Amino acid sequence: MSSLILHHFDLSPFAEKVRLIFGLKQLAWASVEIPLVMPKPGLTALTGGYRKTPVLQIGADVYCDTRLIATEIERRFPQRTLFPDGNQGLTLALTAWSDSAFFNPGAGLSMGLNKRGLPEAILNDRKAFFNFMDFDTLEAQIPQLATQLRAHADLVEQQLADGRRFLLGDTPGFADVSAYFPVWMARGNVPIAGTLFAGFKHLAAWESRMQAVGHGTRSELSVEEAHAIARAQAPEPGLGVDSSDPYGLVLGEKVTVAADDYGKDPVLGTLVTLNIREVVIRREDPAAGIVHVHFPRIGYRVDRTS
Ligand SMILES: N[C@@H](CCC(=O)N[C@@H](CS)C(=O)NCC(=O)O)C(=O)O
């Protein structure tokens, strides 16, 4: 059985990023389906409260956020690199564009155009979750959201206009994955996407190439089996606390870690790693045992609890 366990649901755009990374690297992985809305007790037993989708589990290590999930998979499985042209920093910086400027208008359109058909539970959950959307005025914002989505998709069209196969050359990588998932989400959830993207021939051909990347080799796992796997293993040793870190924290301090944008549920634990790229806390859960929960530094805050 694969050591890579992805906690996700099939409709999740951010999870599609990770599924495509599995495809690019031709990896085998196990899928644990999580609920679309809170509560998500099986997931939060592992994360300590982080509820966003997806989460990657490897043994008793739990990785939150696709930015960190991507670099962790690259570290453990360097073959078929996510950075084939070598532009790692620039490619990772691109997520600041793809994950908000490009993704958010599509998410707004998906909510605004489907509002009446969405189950009440999903609507109420996402109203509380997506703090960057004003649900009451979404319908009036549709022209502006459509303009933004189309203008960002046009950036991809421009990048591909010289006939290259992928964004940075002949080989697909994380830059493609990042730029692709908002398009994937829009095609699936935004009824006017076909019209908005109608003139983008290069984009459409690249989408077909991205679909062909696939998702690697998927198997199914129950959340109870995933917990048993976490309980049976020790987490990877922590890497210690960087004494030059501006927070001035020390190893073993009790801290909370939380996203600084939306879905800010704090996770409480004991600090085992703090460096420029990653913060890791140790926590114990009755179902999952002792786990190390990993977050990227970019986009997350760490707070002392005492
Ligand atoms: N920065 C996060 C964003 C993840 C995110 O916003 N995921 C969406 C779904 S694709 C989500 O969590 N929605 C609410 C939920 O699934 O409960 C990441 O890169 O993983």
The ligand as an SDF file (V2000), in Angstrom:
LIG
                    3D

 20 19  0  0  0  0  0  0  0  0999 V2000
   -4.2130   27.5340    0.9500 N   0  0  0  0  0  0  0  0  0  0  0  0
   -4.9430   26.2970    0.9370 C   0  0  0  0  0  0  0  0  0  0  0  0
   -6.3350   26.5430    0.3710 C   0  0  0  0  0  0  0  0  0  0  0  0
   -7.2140   25.3020    0.3790 C   0  0  0  0  0  0  0  0  0  0  0  0
   -8.6910   25.6100    0.1770 C   0  0  0  0  0  0  0  0  0  0  0  0
   -9.1540   26.7500    0.3050 O   0  0  0  0  0  0  0  0  0  0  0  0
   -9.4720   24.5530   -0.1120 N   0  0  0  0  0  0  0  0  0  0  0  0
  -10.8970   24.6870   -0.2450 C   0  0  0  0  0  0  0  0  0  0  0  0
  -11.4900   23.6020   -1.1260 C   0  0  0  0  0  0  0  0  0  0  0  0
  -10.7530   23.3160   -2.5960 S   0  0  0  0  0  0  0  0  0  0  0  0
  -11.5510   24.4030    1.0860 C   0  0  0  0  0  0  0  0  0  0  0  0
  -10.8670   24.0880    2.0400 O   0  0  0  0  0  0  0  0  0  0  0  0
  -12.8740   24.5170    1.1560 N   0  0  0  0  0  0  0  0  0  0  0  0
  -13.5740   24.2590    2.3590 C   0  0  0  0  0  0  0  0  0  0  0  0
  -13.5390   22.8220    2.7630 C   0  0  0  0  0  0  0  0  0  0  0  0
  -13.1490   21.9470    1.9800 O   0  0  0  0  0  0  0  0  0  0  0  0
  -13.9470   22.5500    3.8930 O   0  0  0  0  0  0  0  0  0  0  0  0
   -4.1700   25.2730    0.1430 C   0  0  0  0  0  0  0  0  0  0  0  0
   -3.3800   25.6540   -0.7360 O   0  0  0  0  0  0  0  0  0  0  0  0
   -4.2960   24.0700    0.4170 O   0  0  0  0  0  0  0  0  0  0  0  0
  1  2  1  0
  2  3  1  0
  2 18  1  0
  3  4  1  0
  4  5  1  0
  5  6  2  0
  5  7  1  0
  7  8  1  0
  8  9  1  0
  8 11  1  0
  9 10  1  0
 11 12  2  0
 11 13  1  0
 13 14  1  0
 14 15  1  0
 15 16  2  0
 15 17  1  0
 18 19  2  0
 18 20  1  0
M  END
$$$$
